[in-house]
Amino acid sequence: MYGWDILPGVTITKGNIGLDGEMGNGQPKLNCVNCEGCRDFGEESSDLCCGCVNMQQKWGFSDIPPCPDCDSLGEFPDWRTNVNRYLGTLKVNHARGEDEENHDTEALPIPAYPAHKLHRRKFGSATMFTKEVSVCPDTTNDKEGLRSPYQYPAFPGDPLNPWEGIQKGKWDSVSRYWGNTSHFCHWWGVKGLSNADKVWAKDKVTGVVAQVRADYQTEHVFEGQVIGDFFNYWLDKGRVRNQEPMPTNPQPKVPCSWTREWVRNKKTNPNWKIKVAQRPKIRLASFAEVLLSELGSASHLDRLTVFLARPNRKKGNMFTGVHPTDPDKYDGMSSDEQLQSVKDIGLVFNYLNNQEVWDKYCAVYEAIYDHMGDFDTWYATNGAGVTIPNLQKEWKDYNRILLDSIVRRMRILMEHFWNNKE
């Protein structure tokens, strides 16, 4: 893993990033047996894992700072809203004295949806989302995005909606169910699971619980905004976004005015083409569109995964220079919640350090690297005398600095977490 001096495939733990003996060594006040129910801690048990708070149900994404340039949060109602709705149905049954045992949502009826639901999903089919990227925008909402066939299938926010086998198995090749391999808080191992993980959700009033599929999202291993920030920050400002350490005298390389003219607008290279859904199935494209076409999508399913939602959202923040967890929210968490929040960050690094996942990252990086070389060759002849640096070399340097900066920022944040833990 870049910056950590850890080889690909080696599981990252709190020990090999310098936190052994500092975080999570105390025994929990609550012991979770097989992570299905909590009881008072007893010496006879050795099944030590995190407490029973469901972070996605309690916090959702509210402890994660907003990231305007990250992926959409997905469908609405989201996982949290759907789960609380199901628990409301169970609450009615509970009040009637009907079936007060634990429930599995697979047995629950599918609720009627409100007419105003956003991104409405047809049961058994994936909602297609457009990956939007900010490339030297003129306004806040000025973003680039490609339509079919470069949209991506969103994993359902409703835990009752199926994924595997839908649309005749159209999305089954997407590497799926990436998440933690253990409920032990000190173990941050990650792998893709054959079956989706399940978690317990609890109604805080009645105590009624239901087991539901964990919240997952379709994840772009290579974050699209990394492309945008190459132009927005590296070329225009001479640094990465919120770089750590911040250079004392960053030197801009190419202004955004040049990017808007030559990367976003011009479609004069006959080799810049992308696919379209309508005939003739292909059209001339801007260079920015060519770059975006390399991201994970329906055309590149091998560059997508299905990853747990909270680590996925935190990963997006990390790559755009935003804290993955709001330090002020962290300071107000219980010790169990703090440890699970830290674990999410550890999961992100182990996820990226998995060779299968890293290969997906590299596939996009290398495809764009090749395009940058093609652009350099073309621009040398067609650039109207305006000299620019070698974009292929700049792309390589930028990604190196970006990854190192992420690691340094997380080390600083981890130190804050340790100094402010319960």
C-alpha positions in Angstrom: 0.0 0.0 0.0 1.5 3.3 -1.1 2.8 5.3 1.8 2.5 2.6 4.4 5.4 0.3 3.2 3.0 -2.6 3.2 3.0 -5.1 0.3 -0.2 -5.8 -1.7 -2.3 -8.6 -0.2 -1.0 -8.1 3.4 -3.8 -7.4 5.8 -3.6 -4.0 7.5 -4.2 -3.9 11.2 -3.9 -1.2 13.9 -0.5 -2.8 14.7 1.2 -2.3 11.4 0.2 1.4 11.2 1.6 2.1 14.6 -1.6 1.9 16.7 -1.0 -1.4 18.4 -1.4 -0.9 22.1 -3.3 2.3 21.6 -6.7 1.5 20.2 -9.2 -1.2 21.1 -7.2 -3.3 23.5 -9.6 -2.8 26.4 -12.3 -5.5 26.7 -15.8 -4.2 25.8 -18.5 -3.6 28.3 -20.8 -5.6 26.1 -19.9 -8.9 24.5 -21.5 -9.8 21.2 -21.8 -13.6 20.8 -21.7 -14.3 17.0 -22.7 -10.7 16.7 -26.3 -11.6 17.0 -27.1 -10.4 20.5 -25.4 -8.6 23.4 -25.1 -9.7 27.0 -23.1 -8.6 30.0 -19.5 -9.4 29.6 -18.4 -12.6 31.3 -15.0 -14.2 31.8 -16.2 -17.5 30.4 -16.6 -16.0 26.9 -13.7 -15.4 24.5 -15.9 -14.2 21.6 -14.9 -10.6 21.8 -16.2 -8.2 19.2 -17.6 -4.8 18.8 -20.8 -3.8 20.7 -24.1 -4.1 19.1 -24.7 -0.6 17.9 -25.7 -0.7 14.2 -23.7 2.3 12.8 -25.6 2.5 9.6 -29.0 2.6 11.4 -27.9 5.0 14.1 -25.6 7.3 12.2 -26.3 6.6 8.5 -23.9 9.1 6.8 -24.5 11.9 9.3 -21.1 11.5 10.9 -19.4 11.7 7.5 -18.8 15.2 6.2 -20.6 16.1 3.0 -18.7 15.6 -0.2 -20.2 17.5 -3.1 -17.9 15.8 -5.6 -18.4 12.2 -4.4 -20.9 9.7 -5.7 -24.7 10.3 -5.2 -26.0 8.8 -2.0 -28.1 6.5 -4.2 -31.8 5.8 -4.1 -34.4 7.3 -1.9 -35.7 6.0 0.4 -32.2 4.8 1.4 -31.3 1.8 3.4 -31.8 3.5 6.8 -35.2 4.8 5.9 -36.4 1.5 4.5 -35.1 -0.4 7.6 -36.9 1.9 10.0 -40.0 1.6 8.0 -39.9 -2.2 8.3 -39.3 -1.9 12.0 -42.4 0.3 12.1 -44.4 -2.5 10.6 -43.0 -4.9 13.2 -43.8 -2.3 15.9 -47.5 -2.5 15.0 -47.4 -6.2 15.3 -45.5 -5.9 18.6 -48.2 -3.6 20.0 -50.8 -6.2 19.0 -48.9 -8.9 20.8 -48.3 -10.7 17.5 -45.0 -12.5 16.9 -42.6 -10.8 19.4 -39.7 -12.9 18.3 -36.8 -11.7 16.2 -37.6 -11.2 12.6 -35.8 -11.6 9.3 -36.8 -9.0 6.7 -37.0 -11.8 4.0 -40.4 -12.6 5.6 -41.7 -9.1 5.6 -44.1 -7.7 2.9 -42.8 -5.2 0.5 -44.2 -1.7 1.5 -46.0 0.6 -0.8 -43.8 3.4 -2.0 -44.7 7.1 -1.9 -45.4 8.8 -5.2 -42.6 11.3 -4.7 -39.9 8.6 -4.3 -36.7 9.7 -6.1 -34.7 7.3 -8.4 -37.6 4.9 -8.3 -36.4 1.3 -8.9 -38.4 -1.3 -10.7 -38.3 -4.4 -8.6 -35.8 -6.8 -10.0 -33.9 -4.2 -12.1 -31.0 -1.9 -11.3 -31.4 1.9 -11.3 -28.8 3.3 -13.7 -26.8 6.3 -12.3 -24.5 8.7 -14.1 -21.1 9.2 -12.6 -20.6 13.0 -12.6 -17.2 14.6 -12.3 -16.3 18.3 -11.9 -13.7 19.3 -14.5 -12.7 23.0 -14.2 -16.3 24.0 -13.8 -17.8 27.4 -14.7 -20.4 27.0 -11.9 -20.9 24.8 -8.8 -23.2 22.4 -10.6 -21.2 22.3 -13.9 -20.2 18.7 -14.1 -19.3 16.2 -16.8 -21.2 12.9 -17.0 -21.8 10.2 -19.7 -25.1 8.5 -20.4 -25.7 5.0 -21.6 -23.7 2.8 -22.0 -21.4 4.5 -19.4 -23.9 4.7 -16.5 -23.5 2.3 -13.6 -26.0 0.0 -11.9 -26.8 1.2 -8.4 -27.0 -1.5 -5.7 -30.5 -1.3 -4.2 -30.9 0.7 -1.0 -33.9 -1.4 -0.1 -32.7 -4.5 1.7 -35.6 -6.5 0.3 -34.8 -5.7 -3.4 -32.7 -8.4 -5.0 -29.3 -8.0 -6.7 -28.1 -11.4 -7.7 -29.7 -12.7 -10.9 -31.7 -9.6 -11.7 -32.2 -8.8 -15.4 -31.1 -12.3 -16.3 -27.9 -12.0 -14.4 -26.8 -8.8 -16.2 -24.8 -7.5 -13.2 -23.6 -10.7 -11.7 -20.0 -10.2 -13.0 -19.6 -7.2 -10.7 -17.3 -8.3 -7.9 -19.5 -8.2 -4.8 -20.1 -8.1 -1.1 -16.8 -6.6 -0.1 -16.6 -5.9 3.6 -15.1 -7.0 6.8 -14.3 -10.7 7.4 -14.6 -10.5 11.1 -16.6 -8.8 13.8 -13.6 -8.4 16.0 -12.9 -4.7 16.3 -9.2 -5.1 16.1 -9.3 -7.1 12.9 -9.7 -5.1 9.7 -9.5 -7.9 7.2 -11.5 -7.4 4.0 -12.6 -9.7 1.2 -15.5 -10.2 -1.2 -18.1 -12.6 0.2 -20.3 -15.0 -1.7 -23.3 -13.9 0.2 -24.3 -10.5 1.4 -23.7 -9.8 5.1 -26.6 -9.4 7.4 -26.9 -7.1 10.4 -29.4 -6.7 13.2 -31.6 -3.6 13.3 -33.4 -2.6 16.5 -36.4 -0.4 17.2 -35.2 1.8 20.0 -38.7 2.1 21.5 -40.0 -1.4 21.5 -36.8 -3.4 21.3 -38.1 -5.3 18.3 -35.3 -6.5 16.1 -35.0 -7.7 12.6 -32.1 -9.1 10.6 -31.5 -7.3 7.3 -29.1 -7.3 4.5 -26.2 -4.9 5.2 -26.1 -1.6 3.3 -24.0 -1.9 0.2 -23.3 0.4 -2.7 -21.9 0.0 -6.2 -18.4 1.3 -5.9 -16.0 2.9 -8.4 -12.6 1.5 -7.2 -11.0 4.4 -9.1 -12.8 7.5 -7.9 -14.0 9.6 -10.8 -13.2 12.9 -9.1 -9.5 11.9 -9.2 -9.7 12.7 -12.9 -11.4 16.0 -12.3 -9.0 17.1 -9.6 -6.0 16.4 -11.9 -7.2 19.4 -13.9 -8.9 21.4 -11.1 -6.0 21.2 -8.6 -2.8 19.6 -9.9 -2.6 21.5 -13.2 -4.5 24.7 -12.2 -3.1 25.1 -8.7 0.1 22.9 -8.6 -1.1 20.7 -5.8 -3.7 18.1 -4.8 -6.8 19.0 -2.9 -6.0 19.6 0.8 -2.6 18.1 0.2 -0.6 16.9 3.3 1.8 18.5 3.7 0.7 21.5 1.8 3.5 22.8 -0.5 4.8 26.2 0.6 4.9 27.6 -2.9 2.9 25.5 -5.3 3.5 26.2 -9.0 0.4 26.2 -11.3 1.1 24.2 -14.5 -1.9 24.8 -16.8 -4.9 27.1 -16.1 -8.4 25.9 -16.1 -9.2 28.2 -19.0 -6.9 26.0 -21.1 -8.6 22.8 -19.8 -12.1 24.2 -20.6 -10.9 24.9 -24.2 -8.8 21.8 -25.0 -10.1 19.1 -22.7 -13.8 19.9 -22.2 -14.9 21.6 -25.4 -12.8 20.7 -28.4 -13.8 17.5 -30.3 -11.3 17.9 -33.1 -9.3 14.7 -32.7 -11.0 12.0 -34.9 -9.6 9.3 -32.5 -11.6 10.7 -29.6 -14.8 8.7 -29.7 -17.2 7.2 -27.2 -20.2 4.8 -27.5 -23.8 6.0 -27.5 -27.0 4.2 -27.1 -28.5 5.5 -30.3 -27.4 4.9 -33.9 -24.7 5.2 -35.1 -23.6 3.9 -31.7 -20.5 6.0 -31.6 -19.7 9.8 -31.7 -16.9 12.2 -31.5 -16.0 13.2 -28.0 -14.1 15.7 -26.0 -10.9 14.5 -24.3 -12.7 14.7 -20.9 -15.4 12.4 -22.1 -12.8 9.9 -23.4 -11.2 9.9 -19.9 -14.6 9.4 -18.1 -15.4 6.5 -20.4 -12.7 4.5 -18.7 -14.4 4.5 -15.3 -16.4 1.6 -14.0 -19.7 1.4 -15.7 -22.0 -0.9 -17.6 -19.3 -0.9 -20.3 -16.6 -1.7 -17.7 -18.3 -3.9 -15.1 -14.8 -5.3 -14.2 -13.9 -1.9 -12.7 -16.8 -1.9 -10.2 -17.4 -3.6 -7.0 -20.2 -3.9 -4.4 -18.8 -2.5 -1.2 -20.2 -1.7 2.3 -21.8 1.7 2.1 -20.1 3.5 5.0 -16.6 2.5 4.1 -17.4 3.3 0.5 -18.6 6.8 1.3 -15.5 7.4 3.5 -13.3 6.2 0.7 -14.8 8.9 -1.6 -14.1 11.6 1.0 -10.5 10.4 1.5 -9.7 10.7 -2.3 -11.2 14.2 -2.5 -9.4 15.6 0.5 -12.3 15.5 2.9 -12.3 13.9 6.4 -13.9 10.4 6.3 -15.4 11.1 9.8 -16.3 14.4 11.3 -13.9 14.8 14.2 -16.6 16.7 16.2 -19.1 13.9 15.6 -16.4 11.3 16.6 -15.7 13.1 19.9 -19.4 12.7 20.8 -19.5 8.9 20.0 -19.5 6.1 22.5 -16.2 4.1 22.8 -17.8 1.3 20.7 -19.0 3.7 18.0 -15.5 5.3 17.9 -13.9 2.0 17.4 -16.2 1.0 14.6 -15.7 4.3 12.9 -11.9 3.8 13.0 -12.4 0.3 11.7 -14.2 1.6 8.7 -11.1 3.5 7.7 -9.0 0.4 8.2 -11.3 -1.5 6.0 -10.8 1.1 3.2 -7.0 0.6 3.2 -7.3 -3.2 3.4 -9.9 -3.1 0.6 -7.5 -1.2 -1.7 -4.6 -3.4 -0.7 -6.4 -6.5 -1.9 -4.8 -7.5 -5.2 -8.1 -8.1 -7.0 -9.4 -4.6 -6.0 -6.0 -2.9 -6.8 -6.0 -4.5 -10.2 -9.3 -2.7 -10.9 -7.8 0.6 -9.7 -4.8 0.1 -12.0 -6.9 -0.8 -15.0 -8.4 2.7 -15.0 -5.2 4.5 -14.0 -3.3 2.8 -16.9 -6.0 3.4 -19.5 -6.0 7.1 -18.6 -2.2 7.1 -18.6 -2.2 5.8 -22.2 -4.8 8.4 -23.2 -2.6 11.1 -21.7 0.3 9.9 -23.9 -1.9 10.0 -27.0 -3.0 13.6 -26.1 0.6 14.7 -25.7 1.5 13.4 -29.2 -1.6 14.9 -30.7 -1.2 18.3 -29.0 2.4 18.6 -30.1 1.1 19.1 -33.6 -2.3 20.7 -33.0 -1.8 22.8 -29.9 -1.7 26.2 -31.6 1.7 27.1 -30.1 0.6 27.0 -26.4 3.2 25.0 -24.5 2.0 22.7 -21.7 3.9 20.1 -19.6 3.8 16.4 -20.5 0.4 15.3 -19.3 1.4 11.6 -19.1 4.2 12.4 -16.7 2.0 14.8 -14.7 -0.7 12.2 -14.4 1.9 9.7 -12.9 3.3 12.3 -10.5 -0.1 13.5 -9.4 -1.4 10.0 -8.5 1.8 9.3 -6.5 1.4 12.6 -4.5 -2.4 12.0 -4.1 -1.9 8.5 -2.6 0.8 9.7 -0.3 -1.2 12.7 0.9 -4.2 10.4 1.7 -2.0 8.3 3.9 -0.5 11.3 5.7 -3.9 12.8 6.3 -5.3 9.6 7.8 -2.3 9.3 10.1 -3.0 12.8 11.4 -6.7 11.9 11.8 -5.9 8.6 13.6 -3.8 10.6 16.0 -6.8 12.8 16.8 -9.0 9.8 17.2 -6.5 8.3 19.7 -6.2 11.5 21.7 -10.0 12.0 21.9 -11.2 8.4 22.4 -13.6 7.5 25.2 
